[in-house]
Amino acid sequence: MKIRAGFHIGYDCEHPTPMLLTLNVFPSRWADLLTAQVLSFDRPIDVSAYTDVFGNACNRIVAPPGRTTISTAFEIYDDGLADPVPYGAIQHQINDLPDDVLVYLLGSRYCDTDRLADFAWRTFADTPLGWPRVQAILDFTHQRIAFDYMKADPFRTAFGGFTEGVGVCRDYAHLAITLCRCLNIPARYCTGYLGDIGVPRDPNPMDFSAWMEVYLGGRWYTVDARHNRPRIGRILMARGRDATDVAMSTAFGPAILRQFDVVTEEI
């Protein structure tokens, strides 16, 4: 299966503004690219590339005053298979986890484990360990939050999504990640492209999507509390502890988002 994807994102800056960009396809998918995936800018800008501590392919720029539009367009191969469901995957004891996985048990900016730990143990302590417990968390989160694109809130944490009962894909991910971590299941945040492939078309504007990965049975598995079903055609861009680590841009000064158009479609 071939997928066409890309975006046009525009920022207005009043002054020269350093920015970090996390807008590239994750390196694990580079071998699947059928055309080059390169960031382009509508004005001369010096761009440097680096890999962050989570393995994400990032860029640094200084956006000049005025409007700066960042774009990319590419085609990529996908096997067309739905996310695998790890029915028999076990949960590890903490002392058996690899060292680099331990950070995904800890609270973070949007995953406020301290505020949800008691609830998590009261609610899920009697569920079987491993995949059944993860599925119970996904089911709960899917029912707890009502999707509303117009009520996106960049300040909403997992506890906020839990109490308000409304949000967008990142809120589903943050709540499910947090509940997993409270129950000693490593979980990390993912962002990328997810088009309406194999499902009815979503009437909401196309956006980058958020999902998560859980560590069970010695490997990471993709899960998605918003859709709560295996999906086809995910294109991973970045992973991290939560949305802070994978923000599409981090500006060190005022930068107003003026254009945001994302495309993801099967061809």
C-alpha positions in Angstrom: 0.0 0.0 0.0 1.2 3.5 -0.8 0.4 6.6 1.3 0.8 10.2 0.4 1.4 12.5 3.4 2.7 16.0 4.2 1.8 19.4 5.6 2.0 23.1 5.4 2.5 24.9 8.7 2.9 28.7 9.0 4.1 30.8 11.9 4.2 34.5 12.5 7.2 35.8 14.5 7.8 39.4 15.5 11.5 38.9 16.1 14.1 36.3 15.1 12.9 33.3 17.0 14.9 30.1 17.7 12.7 27.0 17.2 13.1 23.2 17.6 11.1 21.2 15.1 10.0 17.6 15.4 8.4 17.2 12.0 10.2 14.4 10.3 9.3 10.7 9.8 10.8 8.6 12.6 14.1 6.9 11.4 12.6 3.4 11.7 10.3 4.3 8.7 13.0 5.8 6.5 13.5 2.5 4.6 9.8 2.6 3.6 10.0 6.1 2.0 9.3 6.0 -1.7 10.2 9.7 -2.2 12.4 11.9 -0.1 10.9 13.4 3.0 12.5 16.8 3.4 11.4 19.9 5.2 11.2 23.0 3.0 10.9 26.6 3.9 9.4 29.5 1.9 12.3 31.8 2.8 16.0 31.4 3.2 16.6 29.7 6.6 19.6 27.9 8.0 18.6 24.5 9.2 20.5 22.0 11.3 19.5 18.4 12.1 20.0 16.5 15.3 18.7 13.4 17.0 17.1 13.9 20.4 17.4 11.6 23.4 14.3 9.6 22.3 15.7 8.9 18.8 13.5 11.5 17.1 14.9 13.2 13.9 14.7 16.9 14.8 15.7 20.2 13.3 16.8 23.6 14.7 16.1 26.9 13.0 15.9 30.6 13.7 12.6 31.9 12.2 13.0 35.4 10.9 10.4 38.1 11.6 7.2 37.7 9.6 5.5 34.6 8.2 7.5 31.4 7.8 5.8 28.4 6.2 7.3 24.9 6.7 6.2 22.2 4.3 6.9 18.6 3.3 5.3 16.1 0.9 6.2 12.5 0.5 5.0 9.0 -0.4 5.7 6.0 1.8 5.1 2.2 1.6 3.0 0.6 4.2 2.3 -3.1 4.7 -1.4 -2.4 5.0 -1.6 -4.6 8.2 -3.6 -3.4 11.2 -1.8 -2.9 14.5 -1.0 -6.3 16.1 -3.0 -7.1 19.2 -0.7 -8.8 21.9 -3.3 -11.1 23.5 -0.9 -13.2 25.4 1.8 -10.6 26.2 2.9 -10.6 29.8 3.6 -7.7 32.2 7.2 -7.6 33.5 8.3 -7.2 37.1 10.0 -3.9 37.4 13.3 -5.4 38.3 13.2 -7.3 35.0 12.7 -4.3 32.8 15.5 -2.9 30.6 17.2 0.2 32.0 16.1 2.4 29.1 12.4 1.5 29.7 12.3 2.6 33.3 11.8 6.3 32.4 8.4 5.4 31.0 7.1 4.4 34.4 7.6 7.9 35.8 5.3 10.8 35.9 5.9 13.6 33.4 4.5 17.0 32.3 1.2 15.8 31.1 1.1 12.4 32.7 0.5 13.3 36.4 0.7 9.8 37.9 0.5 11.2 41.5 -3.0 12.4 40.9 -4.4 9.2 39.4 -2.5 6.4 41.2 -5.1 5.7 43.9 -7.9 5.6 41.4 -5.9 3.3 39.1 -5.3 0.7 41.8 -8.9 0.9 43.0 -10.2 0.4 39.5 -7.8 -2.0 37.8 -6.1 -4.0 40.6 -8.4 -7.0 40.0 -7.9 -7.2 36.3 -5.5 -9.9 35.0 -1.9 -8.7 34.5 -0.5 -8.1 31.0 -2.6 -7.4 27.9 -6.0 -7.8 29.6 -5.1 -5.0 32.1 -3.9 -2.7 29.2 -7.1 -3.5 27.3 -9.2 -2.6 30.4 -7.4 0.7 30.6 -8.0 1.4 26.9 -11.7 0.6 27.3 -12.0 2.9 30.3 -10.2 5.8 28.6 -12.2 5.4 25.4 -15.4 5.7 27.4 -14.3 8.3 29.8 -13.3 11.0 27.3 -15.6 12.4 24.6 -13.7 13.5 21.5 -14.3 17.2 20.7 -11.9 18.9 18.3 -13.1 22.3 19.4 -12.2 21.7 23.0 -8.5 21.0 22.5 -6.5 22.5 25.4 -2.7 22.6 25.4 -2.6 22.9 29.2 -4.8 19.8 29.9 -3.1 17.0 31.7 -4.1 13.4 32.1 -5.9 14.3 35.3 -7.7 17.1 33.4 -8.9 14.8 30.8 -10.1 12.4 33.5 -12.0 15.1 35.3 -13.3 17.1 32.4 -14.3 14.0 30.3 -13.5 15.7 27.0 -10.5 16.1 24.7 -8.7 15.2 21.6 -6.4 12.3 20.7 -3.5 13.5 22.9 -5.8 13.5 25.9 -6.8 9.9 25.3 -3.1 9.0 25.0 -2.1 11.0 28.1 -4.8 9.4 30.3 -4.2 5.9 29.2 -0.4 6.3 29.5 -0.8 7.7 33.0 -3.0 4.8 34.2 -0.6 2.3 32.7 2.4 3.9 34.5 0.4 4.0 37.8 0.0 0.2 37.4 3.7 -0.4 36.6 3.2 -0.9 32.9 5.8 1.2 30.9 4.0 3.4 28.4 5.2 6.1 26.0 3.6 8.8 23.8 3.7 8.7 20.0 2.7 11.2 17.3 2.5 10.9 13.6 0.2 10.6 10.6 -3.0 8.5 10.7 -5.3 8.9 7.7 -8.8 7.5 7.3 -7.7 4.3 5.7 -10.0 1.3 6.1 -12.4 3.3 8.2 -15.2 5.9 7.5 -13.9 9.4 6.8 -13.6 11.6 9.9 -15.4 14.9 9.4 -12.9 16.7 11.7 -10.0 18.5 10.0 -7.0 16.3 9.3 -4.4 16.7 12.0 -1.4 14.8 13.3 -2.5 12.0 15.5 -1.4 10.8 19.0 -1.3 7.3 20.2 0.8 5.3 22.6 3.0 2.2 23.0 3.1 -0.2 25.9 6.0 -2.5 26.9 4.8 -6.0 27.4 6.4 -9.4 26.7 9.8 -7.9 25.9 8.8 -5.4 23.3 6.7 -2.3 22.5 3.2 -2.5 21.1 1.1 0.2 19.5 -2.2 0.9 21.1 -4.8 3.7 20.7 -7.3 4.7 23.3 -9.1 7.2 21.1 -10.1 4.7 18.4 -9.7 1.6 20.6 -9.3 -0.7 17.6 -6.4 -1.7 15.5 -5.7 0.8 12.7 -4.0 0.7 9.3 -1.4 3.1 7.9 0.2 4.8 10.9 3.3 6.8 10.0 5.3 7.4 13.2 7.0 10.8 13.6 8.2 10.9 17.2 8.1 9.2 20.6 8.6 10.5 24.1 7.3 10.6 27.6 4.3 12.8 26.6 3.4 15.6 24.2 6.1 17.9 25.5 8.8 15.7 24.1 7.3 15.4 20.7 5.9 18.9 20.1 5.9 19.7 16.4 7.6 23.0 17.3 9.1 24.5 20.4 9.6 28.3 20.0 11.9 30.3 22.3 9.9 33.5 21.8 6.5 34.5 20.5 5.4 32.4 17.4 1.8 32.4 16.4 0.5 29.5 14.4 -1.3 30.9 11.3 -1.5 27.9 9.0 -1.9 24.2 9.7 -2.8 21.8 6.9 -2.0 18.1 7.1 -2.6 15.5 4.4 -2.6 11.7 4.8 -4.3 9.5 2.2 -3.9 6.2 0.4 -2.9 6.3 -3.2 
